[in-house]
């Protein structure tokens, strides 16, 4: 029973990593965020797609830049 239906599983092989979307970077991505979330720390992102692949360094910068907002959001639940 192989098909592309809702019960189909992802393959065990990882997809080819997209490069980091931050202008001037180009390193392999390790995390993909919603573009809206990534734009909170990097306002000059190109407007393409819904997801923003980030390299390790830029993901860490995003975490530092949004730390307070994320903490307040968790408290508000």
N, C-alpha and C positions, 0 to 999 in steps of 0.2 A: 504494500500500500504506500506507494511513493507519489506524492503530489505536492502542491504548493499550498495546501489548505491550512486552516487555522491550527491544526495539530502538528504541522511540519516543524521540525526542530532546525535550529541553525547548525551549520556545519562546524566541526571542531576546529577547523583551520581558521585563524583570524584573517579578517579582511586586510588588504593592503592599507597601511596607515596613510591618512591624508596629511599633508603638511599643515603646520600651524597657520591659522588664518590671520594672525597679527601681522600687519604690513612690515616687511623687512626681516621676518624671522625665517620661516621655511623649514624649521626642524620638524622631525616626525611627531605627530600628535600622540598624547597618552590619554587624554580625556576629551569628551565632546559635551559641550554645554549648549543650552538653548541660546540662540543668538541674542535674545533680549537680556539674558543674565550676563553674558560675556560683555555686552555693550555697556554695562554698568561700570566696569573697570577699564574697558578699552573703547571709548566712544568713536574712534575712527576706523571701525571694522567695515570691510566691504559688505554691501547689502546683497548677499546671495545665499539662498537656502535658509533653512530653519535652524540648523545646528552649526556650532562653531567649534571646530577641532582646535585644541590648544596643546602646546608642548608642555613639558613638565615645569619649566621656568615660568611661563605665562600663566599656567594653572595656579601655581603658588602665588603669583602676584594677584590674581583674581581672588583667591581665598583671603589674602591679607586686606585687599581693598574692600571686600564685602563682609568682613567678619562681623562688624557691629549690626549691619542690616539683617544678616542671617540669624544672629542671636536674638534680635528683637522679634523676628518672624516666628522663631520657635517658641518664644514666651507668649506670643499672642494666640496660640492655638488653644 
